[in-house]
Amino acid sequence: MYKIPFTSYSLYPHEIFFGGYLLITFLRLISTQGIFGLDTMMYFIGLVFALTLIYYEQRANTPTSLRWRLLFYPIVMNIYFQQMRTSVPTISSERYDDQLRAIDRAFLGDTPSIMWQHVANPMLTEIMSLCYLFFFPYLIMAIVLHFIGNIERCKAFVSGLFSLYGVGFLGYSFVPASGPYQAFGGAFDATLIAGPVSVWNDSLVRIGSSGVDVFPSLHVAVSLFILGFDFQHEKRRFWIFLVPCVGLWCSTLYLRYHYLIDVLFGVLLAGWALWISSRFNRTQEASA
């Protein structure tokens, strides 16, 4: 029969960190919106579902129940990303763009997107926009491949990736910012809209952004985590996607979405998440 190691905690790492994000935000919303506020209730429902799936999986102890327990996080990740459109402003109206730009200034003199705007040209803008758009199919592909693959590897992947998302979403909620292109639009000589790809990318970002999704850069953190996980387990896939990922990281600055400090923290977050997944994997192997 299928077995999983049972600990006194009965939680995977991502359930602690993403669950921590849900719980902390729920408590913060109670103090500003009240227990029956729409945002408050959304976070409460998320906590209830997460705990219910954990309990169900531990009782059923089957591969199917485990996959549902793991699948909860890819499903709700985008729900709570969009929920930050209203939940974060409810908690605080403050934005930290000035502080983030000040950190970049301390290291470089200004934030890279402003300093390097003279290198912008239509062709490069199209290429960078395509690189930025690469994030979405890359993430979906990685999740699908791991969920239809080996269950033990899937657990390690989900543990790292959604621990990363939990901490990253906490960053969005505690350090909300709009990004250079919105906060400091007057500092740029011209817009970057150059062709159909950049127009499409710009419209998707404006429609899909939560309005606070800047610090840390999860485009950098998530793609670097996936790439690093592939380096550990699927080196062929790592080499296939290395160049597009480098282009993606550069695009976050070129397209004026992020400050350098966002990118640097994204790198640190990815490294931490890879450590989480590796440690989790070793723990599972030792208890098998």
C-alpha positions as CSV (number, residue, x, y, z in Angstrom):
1,M,0.0,0.0,0.0
2,Y,1.1,3.6,-0.7
3,K,2.7,5.1,2.4
4,I,4.0,8.6,3.3
5,P,6.2,9.4,6.3
6,F,4.0,10.7,9.1
7,T,5.5,13.3,11.4
8,S,4.1,15.1,14.4
9,Y,3.6,18.2,12.1
10,S,2.1,16.3,9.2
11,L,2.9,19.2,6.9
12,Y,5.0,19.7,3.9
13,P,7.3,22.8,3.7
14,H,5.1,24.6,1.2
15,E,2.1,24.1,3.4
16,I,3.9,25.9,6.2
17,F,5.0,28.9,4.0
18,F,2.1,29.3,1.7
19,G,-0.3,28.5,4.6
20,G,1.6,31.1,6.6
21,Y,1.0,33.7,3.9
22,L,-2.7,32.8,4.0
23,L,-2.9,33.0,7.8
24,I,-0.9,36.2,8.2
25,T,-2.9,38.0,5.6
26,F,-6.1,36.7,7.1
27,L,-5.2,38.1,10.5
28,R,-4.1,41.4,9.0
29,L,-7.4,41.7,7.1
30,I,-9.4,41.0,10.3
31,S,-7.8,44.1,11.8
32,T,-8.7,46.3,8.9
33,Q,-11.7,44.8,7.2
34,G,-13.3,42.7,9.9
35,I,-14.0,39.0,10.1
36,F,-16.8,39.1,7.6
37,G,-15.1,41.2,4.9
38,L,-14.9,39.7,1.4
39,D,-11.1,39.5,1.3
40,T,-11.0,38.2,4.9
41,M,-13.4,35.4,4.0
42,M,-11.5,34.5,0.9
43,Y,-8.3,33.9,2.9
44,F,-10.3,32.0,5.6
45,I,-11.8,29.7,2.9
46,G,-8.3,29.0,1.5
47,L,-7.1,28.0,5.0
48,V,-10.0,25.7,5.5
49,F,-9.6,24.0,2.1
50,A,-5.8,23.5,2.7
51,L,-6.4,21.9,6.1
52,T,-9.2,19.8,4.8
53,L,-7.1,18.4,2.0
54,I,-4.2,17.7,4.4
55,Y,-6.6,15.8,6.7
56,Y,-8.2,13.9,3.8
57,E,-4.9,12.8,2.4
58,Q,-3.6,11.6,5.7
59,R,-6.8,9.6,6.3
60,A,-7.1,8.2,2.8
61,N,-3.4,7.6,2.3
62,T,-3.7,7.1,-1.5
63,P,-1.7,8.5,-4.5
64,T,-4.9,10.3,-5.7
65,S,-5.5,12.0,-2.4
66,L,-1.8,13.1,-2.3
67,R,-2.1,14.6,-5.8
68,W,-5.1,16.6,-4.8
69,R,-3.3,17.8,-1.7
70,L,-0.4,19.0,-3.9
71,L,-2.6,20.3,-6.7
72,F,-4.4,22.7,-4.4
73,Y,-1.4,25.1,-4.5
74,P,-1.1,25.5,-8.3
75,I,-4.9,26.0,-8.4
76,V,-5.1,28.7,-5.7
77,M,-1.8,30.4,-6.4
78,N,-3.3,32.6,-9.2
79,I,-6.5,33.2,-7.2
80,Y,-4.7,34.7,-4.3
81,F,-2.3,36.6,-6.7
82,Q,-5.4,38.4,-8.1
83,Q,-7.0,38.7,-4.7
84,M,-4.1,41.0,-3.7
85,R,-5.7,43.7,-6.0
86,T,-8.1,44.3,-3.2
87,S,-6.6,42.7,-0.1
88,V,-3.3,44.6,0.0
89,P,-4.9,48.1,-0.5
90,T,-7.3,47.1,2.3
91,I,-4.4,46.5,4.6
92,S,-2.3,49.5,3.5
93,S,-2.4,52.2,0.8
94,E,1.4,52.8,1.1
95,R,3.7,52.0,-1.8
96,Y,7.4,51.4,-1.5
97,D,8.7,52.4,-4.9
98,D,10.7,55.3,-3.6
99,Q,12.5,53.1,-1.1
100,L,13.2,50.4,-3.6
101,R,14.6,52.9,-6.1
102,A,16.6,54.4,-3.3
103,I,18.3,51.1,-2.7
104,D,19.2,50.8,-6.4
105,R,20.5,54.3,-6.3
106,A,22.8,53.4,-3.4
107,F,24.4,50.7,-5.5
108,L,24.3,52.0,-9.0
109,G,23.3,55.6,-9.0
110,D,19.7,54.8,-10.1
111,T,17.6,51.9,-11.0
112,P,18.8,50.0,-14.2
113,S,15.6,50.6,-16.2
114,I,16.1,54.4,-16.0
115,M,19.9,54.3,-16.4
116,W,19.9,52.0,-19.4
117,Q,16.9,53.4,-21.3
118,H,19.2,54.8,-24.0
119,V,19.8,51.2,-25.2
120,A,16.2,50.6,-26.0
121,N,15.2,50.0,-29.6
122,P,12.1,48.5,-31.3
123,M,13.7,45.1,-32.1
124,L,15.2,44.7,-28.7
125,T,11.9,45.6,-27.1
126,E,10.1,42.9,-29.2
127,I,12.7,40.3,-28.1
128,M,12.6,41.3,-24.5
129,S,8.7,41.2,-24.5
130,L,8.9,37.7,-26.0
131,C,11.3,36.6,-23.3
132,Y,9.0,38.0,-20.6
133,L,6.0,36.2,-22.1
134,F,8.0,33.0,-22.0
135,F,7.5,32.8,-18.2
136,F,3.8,31.7,-18.4
137,P,4.2,28.7,-20.7
138,Y,7.4,27.7,-18.9
139,L,5.6,27.7,-15.5
140,I,2.6,25.8,-16.8
141,M,4.8,23.2,-18.6
142,A,6.9,22.6,-15.5
143,I,3.8,22.1,-13.3
144,V,2.1,19.8,-15.7
145,L,5.3,17.7,-16.3
146,H,5.9,17.2,-12.6
147,F,2.3,16.3,-11.8
148,I,2.2,13.6,-14.5
149,G,5.6,12.3,-13.6
150,N,7.2,10.7,-10.6
151,I,5.2,11.5,-7.4
152,E,8.2,11.8,-5.1
153,R,9.9,14.3,-7.5
154,C,6.6,16.1,-7.7
155,K,6.4,16.5,-4.0
156,A,9.9,18.0,-3.9
157,F,9.1,20.3,-6.8
158,V,5.9,21.5,-5.2
159,S,7.5,21.9,-1.8
160,G,10.1,24.2,-3.2
161,L,8.0,26.2,-5.7
162,F,5.1,27.0,-3.4
163,S,7.3,27.7,-0.4
164,L,8.8,30.3,-2.8
165,Y,5.4,31.6,-3.7
166,G,4.3,31.9,-0.1
167,V,7.3,34.0,0.9
168,G,7.1,36.0,-2.4
169,F,3.4,36.8,-1.8
170,L,4.3,38.0,1.7
171,G,6.8,40.3,0.1
172,Y,4.1,41.7,-2.2
173,S,1.8,42.3,0.8
174,F,4.4,43.8,3.1
175,V,6.3,45.8,0.5
176,P,3.7,46.6,-2.2
177,A,5.1,48.6,-5.1
178,S,4.0,49.5,-8.7
179,G,7.4,49.2,-10.5
180,P,9.4,51.8,-12.3
181,Y,7.2,52.1,-15.4
182,Q,4.2,53.1,-13.3
183,A,5.8,54.9,-10.3
184,F,8.4,56.9,-12.3
185,G,6.9,57.1,-15.8
186,G,8.1,60.7,-16.1
187,A,11.7,59.5,-15.8
188,F,11.6,57.8,-19.1
189,D,12.0,59.6,-22.4
190,A,9.7,57.4,-24.4
191,T,7.4,54.3,-24.1
192,L,8.7,50.9,-25.0
193,I,5.7,49.9,-27.2
194,A,7.3,48.9,-30.5
195,G,5.5,46.1,-32.2
196,P,2.8,43.4,-31.9
197,V,4.6,41.3,-29.3
198,S,5.4,44.2,-27.0
199,V,1.8,45.6,-27.4
200,W,0.4,42.1,-26.5
201,N,2.8,41.8,-23.5
202,D,2.0,45.3,-22.3
203,S,-1.7,44.6,-22.4
204,L,-1.4,41.3,-20.6
205,V,0.7,42.8,-17.8
206,R,-1.7,45.7,-17.3
207,I,-4.7,43.3,-17.2
208,G,-3.0,40.6,-15.2
209,S,-1.0,42.5,-12.7
210,S,-2.2,42.7,-9.1
211,G,-0.8,46.2,-8.8
212,V,1.6,45.3,-6.0
213,D,3.6,42.5,-7.6
214,V,7.1,43.9,-7.7
215,F,9.2,42.9,-4.6
216,P,10.6,40.3,-4.9
217,S,10.6,39.5,-8.6
218,L,8.8,36.2,-8.8
219,H,9.4,36.1,-12.6
220,V,13.1,35.7,-11.7
221,A,12.6,33.6,-8.6
222,V,10.2,31.1,-10.1
223,S,12.0,30.6,-13.4
224,L,15.4,30.3,-11.7
225,F,13.9,27.7,-9.3
226,I,12.5,25.7,-12.2
227,L,15.8,25.9,-14.1
228,G,17.8,24.9,-11.0
229,F,15.4,22.0,-10.3
230,D,15.9,20.8,-13.9
231,F,19.7,21.1,-13.4
232,Q,19.4,18.7,-10.5
233,H,17.0,16.3,-12.2
234,E,16.6,16.9,-16.0
235,K,19.8,18.4,-17.3
236,R,18.7,18.2,-20.9
237,R,15.7,20.4,-20.2
238,F,18.0,22.8,-18.2
239,W,20.2,23.4,-21.3
240,I,17.2,23.8,-23.6
241,F,15.7,26.6,-21.5
242,L,18.8,28.3,-20.1
243,V,19.0,31.0,-22.8
244,P,15.3,31.9,-22.7
245,C,15.5,32.2,-18.9
246,V,18.5,34.5,-19.1
247,G,16.5,36.7,-21.6
248,L,13.5,36.6,-19.2
249,W,15.6,37.8,-16.3
250,C,17.0,40.7,-18.4
251,S,13.5,41.6,-19.6
252,T,12.3,42.3,-16.0
253,L,14.7,45.3,-15.9
254,Y,14.6,46.3,-19.6
255,L,10.8,46.4,-19.7
256,R,10.8,48.6,-16.5
257,Y,8.8,46.2,-14.4
258,H,11.3,45.7,-11.6
259,Y,14.1,47.3,-9.6
260,L,17.5,45.6,-9.3
261,I,16.8,44.9,-5.6
262,D,13.7,42.9,-6.7
263,V,15.8,40.8,-9.0
264,L,18.5,40.2,-6.4
265,F,16.0,39.1,-3.8
266,G,14.3,36.9,-6.4
267,V,17.7,35.1,-6.9
268,L,18.1,34.6,-3.2
269,L,14.5,33.3,-2.9
270,A,15.1,30.8,-5.7
271,G,18.3,29.5,-4.0
272,W,16.4,29.1,-0.7
273,A,13.5,27.3,-2.4
274,L,16.0,24.9,-4.2
275,W,17.5,24.2,-0.8
276,I,14.0,23.5,0.6
277,S,13.3,21.0,-2.2
278,S,16.7,19.3,-1.9
279,R,16.4,19.0,1.8
280,F,12.8,17.7,1.5
281,N,13.9,15.1,-1.0
282,R,16.8,13.9,1.2
283,T,14.4,13.6,4.1
284,Q,11.9,11.6,2.1
285,E,14.7,9.2,0.8
286,A,16.0,8.7,4.4
287,S,12.6,7.8,5.7
288,A,11.7,5.5,2.8
